[in-house]
Amino acid sequence: MANHLSVGFGSSRSRTKGNASPSQLVCYHNKIAPLRTVCYDGPMKGKRFYGCSYWPEQRTCGFFKWVDEVDDIRELQHVVHEKETTICELEHEVEMLKQEMELLRDKVKKLKARKRSCSRRLKKCGLLQLRLCSS
C-alpha cells in the first residue's frame, strides 16, 4: 500500500539552520525539514516538498514549502545577499573616502597656516612688498 502524505497549509517561512547545508531547510521546530514526495493519486502526485520534521509522528508546526518555491526563494536570497554585499562594500568605500577627505582637510589647514607664516616672515623682511611691486 502506498504512503499517503497530507499537505499542511500553515505559514511557510523558509530559513536555513546554521549547520544545515544550503539545500536543507528547517521547520519551525528548528529541525531539518526533510524533502518529501506526494504519493497519493492526483495532480500533485510525484511533486516534491519540504515539511515539518515531526510529521506524521507528532504534532507538526505547519511548515510546508514546495521545492520549486524554495528554489525561487533561494534565487531571491542570493540576489539580496549580492545587494547587501555591494552595499557593505560601498559603505566601506564611503568611510575610506571620508577618512581621506579629513586627511586632505588637515593638509589644507596646515598648508594655509604655513602660507600665513611664510607671508609674515616675508613681510618682516620686506620681501613681500618688493615681490608685489615687481609683478
Stockholm file with secondary structure:
# STOCKHOLM 1.0

chainA/1-135         MANHLSVGFGSSRSRTKGNASPSQLVCYHNKIAPLRTVCYDGPMKGKRFYGCSYWPEQRTCGFFKWVDEVDDIRELQHVVHEKETTICELEHEVEMLKQEMELLRDKVKKLKARKRSCSRRLKKCGLLQLRLCSS
#=GR chainA/1-135 SS CCCCCCCCCSCCCCCCCTTSCTTCEECTTSSEECEEECCSSSTTTTCEEEECTTTTTSCCCCCEEEHHHHHHHHHHHHHHHHHHHHHHHHHHHHHHHHHHHHHHHHHHHHHHHHHHHHHHHHHHHTHHHHHHHHC
#=GC SS_cons         CCCCCCCCCSCCCCCCCTTSCTTCEECTTSSEECEEECCSSSTTTTCEEEECTTTTTSCCCCCEEEHHHHHHHHHHHHHHHHHHHHHHHHHHHHHHHHHHHHHHHHHHHHHHHHHHHHHHHHHHHTHHHHHHHHC
//
